[in-house]
Amino acid sequence: MSLQRITNKQSLAFLAFVAVHVPLLFAYFRQLLRLEHYQFYPIALLSFAFLLYQRTGGSVWKWSHFSSACIALDLVLLVSSWVLLSPWLCMVASLFLCMAVCRARRNEQTQESLIYLTLLPLMTLRLPLGMDLNAIHALQRVTTAIASNVLSFFEFLHLREGNVIEFPGKTFLVEEACSGVQSLFAVLFIGTLIVCVSRRPWLRSVVILASAFCFAGVMNVARVCAISIAWQRYGVDLSTGWQHDAIGYAALSLAAILVFSTDAFLGLMFAPISDGPRVADDSSVRNPLTAIWNRLCGQHMHPDGSRRSSRLRDWFRPTIVLGWIWGFLQNWVTSREKKLLPLAVIFLLVGGGAAVFCGNWKQPHSTMSLCLWKKRYLTPPLPTMKMRKACT
């Protein structure tokens, strides 16, 4: 890796190279603007530019073989995009350019790589071959099944056929109840923004993004159930007009809170801990359990230089091992951030409740609803005692 200071001529050449991407990128984002589930892309691009500018300083670039390879791939894809007149291919080329720039730049304070910021423009890349629409349709089918399960659990009689939930006098389409601002991609973007702003480790980032995916489904189920219950119990139609938009924004806000609660839960449970008090009868030995924990959590804590690392024979001394375990548990409890506890509790409550309902969504609750429907609405009433006496 080499340190280079960019001159004015090199800056102009680089800007000219970036400008070649602009026409096809303009066409790409113009097409993307028509898709409702990618309406967040201006915020993603502005966030990327702001974070990259904020976390870099000076004109020093640390070029590596990785950055050079990304520039080469960008050049090949850029030429191909102009030959094929493919805006999407130009967007892929621009992502490699972003990776090269973020890898070459360093955080001004920590000197860490900024390549994680590439996740923000990556969220604006549309999946090829219409895979984004297929994902939305698959989520709608799953949402319909889970919502039917929840409605059947609370004994709201209905019929479900495909993505349609039918009540007496009203039929709801899941597309109607789950479109709008509350989408899978919008919630995933919120999770990505949390990861990039907070500089989360990669394992924690994966869990946050996975929770964003799950909570997007949970909020869609909640919207379907809310609209269905409002109609059957109160006769209020929330599937159209400003009421539908209000439910959408409320669901998106709740999904964002749930993603934040996931981050808080992970921060509460898996935060790094210090080595703490010296253990057992040998005060010169560091606690290896603390070092293992911090490494698994993606954090590096500077060890106490006055104490030696553990040796193999230390693991066969019960007093030292028990001291390690007790010291680890004690330091884990005392190093938790108590301010994260309310959000962590929200994650446990909502996540546990969602797991209970969503875990059994394959059970044939719709068959039960169909039987109850037929019994109540299609089967003629049995003759009462007065009717029997009248007939006799």
C-alpha positions as CSV (number, residue, x, y, z in Angstrom):
1,M,0.0,0.0,0.0
2,S,1.4,3.4,-1.0
3,L,0.7,6.8,0.4
4,Q,0.1,9.4,-2.4
5,R,-0.8,13.1,-2.3
6,I,-3.1,13.9,-5.2
7,T,-2.0,16.8,-7.3
8,N,-4.3,19.2,-9.2
9,K,-3.7,17.5,-12.5
10,Q,-4.6,14.1,-11.1
11,S,-7.7,15.6,-9.5
12,L,-8.9,17.0,-12.8
13,A,-8.2,13.7,-14.5
14,F,-10.1,11.8,-11.8
15,L,-13.1,14.3,-12.1
16,A,-13.1,13.8,-15.8
17,F,-13.2,10.1,-15.4
18,V,-16.1,10.4,-13.0
19,A,-17.9,12.7,-15.4
20,V,-18.0,9.9,-18.0
21,H,-20.4,8.0,-15.7
22,V,-22.8,10.9,-15.3
23,P,-25.0,10.7,-18.4
24,L,-25.9,7.0,-18.0
25,L,-26.2,7.4,-14.2
26,F,-28.7,10.2,-14.8
27,A,-30.8,7.9,-17.1
28,Y,-30.5,5.1,-14.5
29,F,-31.8,7.2,-11.6
30,R,-34.5,8.7,-13.8
31,Q,-35.8,5.1,-14.4
32,L,-35.4,4.3,-10.7
33,L,-37.6,7.3,-9.7
34,R,-40.6,5.5,-11.2
35,L,-40.3,2.6,-8.8
36,E,-42.0,3.2,-5.5
37,H,-39.8,0.9,-3.5
38,Y,-36.7,2.8,-4.4
39,Q,-37.9,6.3,-3.5
40,F,-35.3,6.5,-0.8
41,Y,-32.3,6.6,-3.2
42,P,-31.7,10.5,-3.0
43,I,-31.3,10.1,0.8
44,A,-28.9,7.2,0.3
45,L,-26.7,9.1,-2.1
46,L,-26.6,12.2,0.0
47,S,-25.8,10.2,3.1
48,F,-22.9,8.5,1.3
49,A,-21.5,11.8,0.1
50,F,-21.8,13.4,3.5
51,L,-20.3,10.5,5.5
52,L,-17.4,10.2,3.0
53,Y,-16.6,13.9,3.3
54,Q,-17.0,14.0,7.0
55,R,-14.8,11.1,7.8
56,T,-11.9,11.9,5.5
57,G,-9.4,14.7,5.9
58,G,-6.5,16.0,3.8
59,S,-5.5,14.9,0.4
60,V,-3.6,11.7,1.3
61,W,-4.7,8.6,-0.5
62,K,-3.6,5.0,0.4
63,W,-3.8,3.1,-2.8
64,S,-3.7,-0.7,-2.7
65,H,-4.0,-3.5,-5.1
66,F,-7.6,-3.8,-4.2
67,S,-8.4,-0.2,-5.2
68,S,-6.5,-0.6,-8.4
69,A,-8.5,-3.8,-9.3
70,C,-11.7,-2.0,-8.6
71,I,-10.7,0.9,-10.9
72,A,-9.9,-1.6,-13.6
73,L,-13.3,-3.4,-13.2
74,D,-15.0,0.0,-13.3
75,L,-13.2,0.9,-16.5
76,V,-14.2,-2.4,-18.2
77,L,-17.8,-2.1,-17.1
78,L,-18.0,1.6,-18.0
79,V,-16.9,0.8,-21.6
80,S,-19.3,-2.0,-21.8
81,S,-22.2,0.1,-20.5
82,W,-21.5,2.7,-23.2
83,V,-21.3,0.1,-25.9
84,L,-24.5,-1.6,-24.8
85,L,-26.1,1.7,-23.7
86,S,-27.0,0.1,-20.4
87,P,-27.6,2.5,-17.5
88,W,-27.8,-0.5,-15.0
89,L,-24.3,-1.7,-16.0
90,C,-23.0,1.9,-15.6
91,M,-24.4,1.8,-12.0
92,V,-22.5,-1.4,-11.3
93,A,-19.3,0.2,-12.6
94,S,-19.9,3.2,-10.4
95,L,-20.2,0.9,-7.4
96,F,-16.7,-0.4,-8.1
97,L,-15.5,3.2,-8.3
98,C,-17.0,3.9,-4.9
99,M,-15.3,0.9,-3.5
100,A,-12.0,2.0,-4.8
101,V,-12.4,5.5,-3.4
102,C,-13.6,4.3,0.0
103,R,-10.8,1.7,0.3
104,A,-8.2,4.3,-0.6
105,R,-9.5,6.8,1.9
106,R,-9.1,6.4,5.6
107,N,-11.1,7.7,8.6
108,E,-9.4,10.8,9.8
109,Q,-9.5,9.8,13.5
110,T,-9.2,6.0,13.5
111,Q,-7.4,5.5,10.2
112,E,-9.8,2.7,9.4
113,S,-11.1,1.9,5.9
114,L,-14.3,3.5,4.8
115,I,-15.3,0.7,2.4
116,Y,-18.4,0.0,4.5
117,L,-19.9,3.2,3.2
118,T,-20.3,1.5,-0.2
119,L,-23.4,-0.2,1.3
120,L,-25.3,3.0,0.9
121,P,-25.0,3.3,-2.9
122,L,-25.3,-0.5,-3.1
123,M,-28.9,-0.2,-1.7
124,T,-29.8,1.9,-4.8
125,L,-28.8,-0.8,-7.2
126,R,-31.9,-2.5,-8.6
127,L,-31.8,-6.3,-8.6
128,P,-31.4,-7.7,-12.2
129,L,-34.1,-9.5,-14.1
130,G,-36.9,-8.1,-12.0
131,M,-35.8,-9.9,-8.9
132,D,-36.8,-7.0,-6.7
133,L,-40.5,-7.4,-7.8
134,N,-40.3,-11.1,-7.3
135,A,-39.1,-10.6,-3.8
136,I,-41.9,-8.2,-3.1
137,H,-44.5,-10.6,-4.4
138,A,-43.0,-13.4,-2.4
139,L,-43.2,-11.2,0.7
140,Q,-46.8,-10.5,0.0
141,R,-47.7,-14.2,-0.2
142,V,-46.0,-14.8,3.1
143,T,-47.6,-11.7,4.6
144,T,-51.0,-12.9,3.6
145,A,-50.5,-16.4,5.1
146,I,-49.2,-15.0,8.4
147,A,-51.9,-12.3,8.6
148,S,-54.5,-15.0,8.1
149,N,-52.9,-17.0,10.9
150,V,-53.1,-14.0,13.2
151,L,-56.7,-13.2,12.3
152,S,-57.7,-16.8,12.8
153,F,-56.0,-16.9,16.2
154,F,-58.1,-14.0,17.4
155,E,-61.2,-15.6,15.8
156,F,-61.9,-13.1,13.0
157,L,-63.7,-15.1,10.4
158,H,-62.4,-14.6,6.9
159,L,-61.5,-16.4,3.6
160,R,-58.0,-16.3,2.2
161,E,-57.3,-17.1,-1.4
162,G,-53.9,-16.2,-2.8
163,N,-53.2,-12.6,-1.8
164,V,-56.8,-11.9,-1.1
165,I,-58.5,-11.7,2.3
166,E,-62.3,-11.7,2.2
167,F,-64.7,-10.6,4.8
168,P,-68.5,-10.3,4.6
169,G,-69.1,-7.4,2.2
170,K,-65.4,-6.5,1.7
171,T,-62.4,-7.9,0.0
172,F,-58.8,-6.7,0.7
173,L,-55.8,-7.3,-1.6
174,V,-52.5,-7.6,0.2
175,E,-51.0,-5.3,-2.6
176,E,-53.5,-2.7,-1.5
177,A,-52.7,-3.1,2.2
178,C,-48.9,-3.4,2.0
179,S,-47.8,-1.1,-0.8
180,G,-46.6,2.5,-0.3
181,V,-44.0,3.8,2.0
182,Q,-43.8,0.6,4.1
183,S,-41.6,-1.6,1.9
184,L,-38.9,-4.1,2.4
185,F,-36.2,-2.0,0.7
186,A,-37.0,1.1,2.7
187,V,-36.6,-0.7,6.0
188,L,-33.4,-2.3,4.7
189,F,-32.1,1.1,3.9
190,I,-32.8,2.2,7.5
191,G,-30.8,-0.7,8.8
192,T,-27.9,0.1,6.4
193,L,-27.9,3.7,7.5
194,I,-27.6,2.6,11.1
195,V,-24.7,0.4,10.3
196,C,-22.8,3.0,8.3
197,V,-23.4,5.9,10.7
198,S,-22.6,3.9,13.8
199,R,-19.6,2.0,12.3
200,R,-20.9,-1.4,13.4
201,P,-18.8,-4.6,13.1
202,W,-19.6,-6.9,10.2
203,L,-21.3,-9.6,12.3
204,R,-23.4,-7.1,14.1
205,S,-24.2,-5.4,10.8
206,V,-25.5,-8.7,9.3
207,V,-27.8,-9.2,12.3
208,I,-29.1,-5.7,12.0
209,L,-29.9,-6.1,8.3
210,A,-31.5,-9.5,8.9
211,S,-33.7,-8.0,11.6
212,A,-34.7,-5.2,9.2
213,F,-35.8,-7.8,6.7
214,C,-37.8,-9.6,9.4
215,F,-39.4,-6.4,10.8
216,A,-40.4,-5.3,7.4
217,G,-42.5,-8.5,7.2
218,V,-43.8,-8.0,10.7
219,M,-45.0,-4.4,9.9
220,N,-46.7,-5.6,6.7
221,V,-48.6,-8.2,8.7
222,A,-49.5,-5.6,11.3
223,R,-50.9,-3.3,8.5
224,V,-53.0,-6.1,7.0
225,C,-54.4,-7.1,10.4
226,A,-55.1,-3.5,11.4
227,I,-57.0,-2.8,8.2
228,S,-58.9,-6.0,8.4
229,I,-59.9,-5.7,12.0
230,A,-60.9,-2.1,11.6
231,W,-63.3,-3.1,8.8
232,Q,-64.8,-6.2,10.5
233,R,-65.2,-4.9,14.0
234,Y,-65.8,-1.1,13.5
235,G,-66.9,-0.9,9.8
236,V,-64.1,1.5,9.0
237,D,-62.3,1.2,5.7
238,L,-58.6,2.1,6.1
239,S,-57.4,0.7,2.8
240,T,-57.8,3.9,0.9
241,G,-57.2,7.6,1.3
242,W,-55.2,9.4,3.9
243,Q,-56.0,6.8,6.5
244,H,-54.0,4.2,4.5
245,D,-51.1,6.6,4.1
246,A,-51.2,7.4,7.8
247,I,-51.0,3.7,8.7
248,G,-48.1,3.3,6.2
249,Y,-46.1,6.1,7.8
250,A,-46.9,4.7,11.3
251,A,-45.7,1.2,10.3
252,L,-42.5,2.6,8.8
253,S,-41.8,4.5,12.0
254,L,-42.4,1.4,14.1
255,A,-40.2,-0.6,11.8
256,A,-37.4,2.0,12.3
257,I,-37.8,1.8,16.0
258,L,-37.6,-1.9,15.9
259,V,-34.4,-1.9,13.9
260,F,-33.0,0.6,16.4
261,S,-34.1,-1.7,19.2
262,T,-32.2,-4.5,17.5
263,D,-29.0,-2.4,17.5
264,A,-29.6,-1.5,21.1
265,F,-30.1,-5.2,22.1
266,L,-26.9,-6.2,20.4
267,G,-25.1,-3.3,22.0
268,L,-26.4,-4.3,25.4
269,M,-25.6,-8.0,25.1
270,F,-22.4,-8.0,23.0
271,A,-20.5,-4.8,24.0
272,P,-16.8,-5.3,24.7
273,I,-15.6,-5.6,28.3
274,S,-12.5,-4.6,30.1
275,D,-10.2,-7.1,31.8
276,G,-11.3,-6.0,35.2
277,P,-9.9,-7.1,38.5
278,R,-7.0,-9.6,38.7
279,V,-8.1,-13.1,39.3
280,A,-7.5,-15.9,41.6
281,D,-4.1,-16.3,43.3
282,D,-2.0,-15.3,40.3
283,S,-2.5,-11.6,39.7
284,S,-0.1,-11.5,36.8
285,V,-2.4,-13.5,34.4
286,R,-4.8,-11.8,32.0
287,N,-8.3,-13.2,31.6
288,P,-8.4,-15.0,28.2
289,L,-12.2,-15.2,28.3
290,T,-12.4,-11.4,28.0
291,A,-10.0,-11.4,25.1
292,I,-12.0,-14.1,23.3
293,W,-15.3,-12.3,23.9
294,N,-13.9,-8.9,22.6
295,R,-12.6,-10.6,19.5
296,L,-15.9,-12.3,18.8
297,C,-17.6,-9.0,19.2
298,G,-15.3,-7.3,16.7
299,Q,-13.7,-5.0,19.2
300,H,-10.1,-4.7,20.1
301,M,-9.3,-3.7,23.7
302,H,-5.7,-2.8,24.6
303,P,-4.5,-5.4,27.1
304,D,-2.9,-4.6,30.4
305,G,0.8,-4.5,29.8
306,S,1.7,-5.3,33.4
307,R,0.2,-8.8,33.1
308,R,1.2,-11.8,31.1
309,S,-1.0,-13.8,28.8
310,S,-2.4,-17.1,30.0
311,R,-0.4,-20.3,29.5
312,L,-1.5,-23.8,28.9
313,R,-0.8,-24.9,32.4
314,D,-3.0,-22.1,33.8
315,W,-6.1,-23.9,32.3
316,F,-5.4,-26.8,34.5
317,R,-5.5,-24.8,37.7
318,P,-9.1,-24.7,39.0
319,T,-8.7,-21.6,41.1
320,I,-7.5,-19.6,38.1
321,V,-10.2,-20.9,35.7
322,L,-13.0,-20.2,38.2
323,G,-11.5,-16.8,38.8
324,W,-11.6,-16.2,35.0
325,I,-15.3,-17.2,34.8
326,W,-16.3,-15.2,37.8
327,G,-14.3,-12.1,36.7
328,F,-15.8,-12.3,33.2
329,L,-19.4,-12.5,34.4
330,Q,-18.8,-9.7,36.9
331,N,-17.2,-7.4,34.3
332,W,-19.9,-8.3,31.7
333,V,-22.7,-7.1,34.1
334,T,-20.9,-3.9,35.2
335,S,-19.9,-2.9,31.7
336,R,-23.5,-2.9,30.2
337,E,-25.0,0.4,29.2
338,K,-28.2,0.7,31.2
339,K,-29.6,3.4,28.8
340,L,-30.0,0.7,26.1
341,L,-32.2,-1.4,28.3
342,P,-35.6,0.1,27.2
343,L,-35.0,-0.4,23.5
344,A,-33.6,-3.9,24.1
345,V,-36.8,-4.8,26.0
346,I,-38.9,-3.6,23.0
347,F,-36.8,-5.9,20.8
348,L,-37.4,-8.9,23.1
349,L,-41.1,-8.3,23.4
350,V,-41.8,-7.7,19.7
351,G,-39.3,-10.2,18.4
352,G,-40.6,-12.9,20.7
353,G,-44.3,-12.2,19.9
354,A,-43.5,-12.1,16.1
355,A,-41.7,-15.5,16.4
356,V,-44.7,-17.0,18.1
357,F,-47.2,-16.0,15.4
358,C,-44.8,-16.3,12.4
359,G,-43.3,-19.6,13.4
360,N,-46.6,-21.5,12.8
361,W,-47.8,-19.7,9.6
362,K,-47.7,-22.9,7.6
363,Q,-50.4,-24.5,9.8
364,P,-53.8,-24.7,8.0
365,H,-55.5,-21.9,9.8
366,S,-57.2,-20.8,6.6
367,T,-59.0,-24.2,6.5
368,M,-60.3,-23.6,10.0
369,S,-61.5,-20.2,8.9
370,L,-63.2,-21.7,5.9
371,C,-65.0,-24.2,8.0
372,L,-66.2,-21.5,10.4
373,W,-67.2,-19.3,7.5
374,K,-69.3,-22.0,6.0
375,K,-70.9,-22.9,9.3
376,R,-71.8,-19.4,10.1
377,Y,-72.8,-17.9,6.7
378,L,-73.5,-20.7,4.3
379,T,-75.2,-23.4,6.5
380,P,-78.9,-22.8,7.1
381,P,-79.8,-22.4,10.7
382,L,-81.0,-25.3,12.6
383,P,-84.7,-25.2,13.6
384,T,-85.3,-23.9,17.1
385,M,-87.7,-25.4,19.7
386,K,-90.5,-23.0,18.7
387,M,-90.1,-23.9,15.0
388,R,-90.3,-27.6,15.8
389,K,-93.5,-27.1,17.9
390,A,-95.0,-25.1,15.1
391,C,-94.3,-27.8,12.6
392,T,-95.8,-30.5,14.8
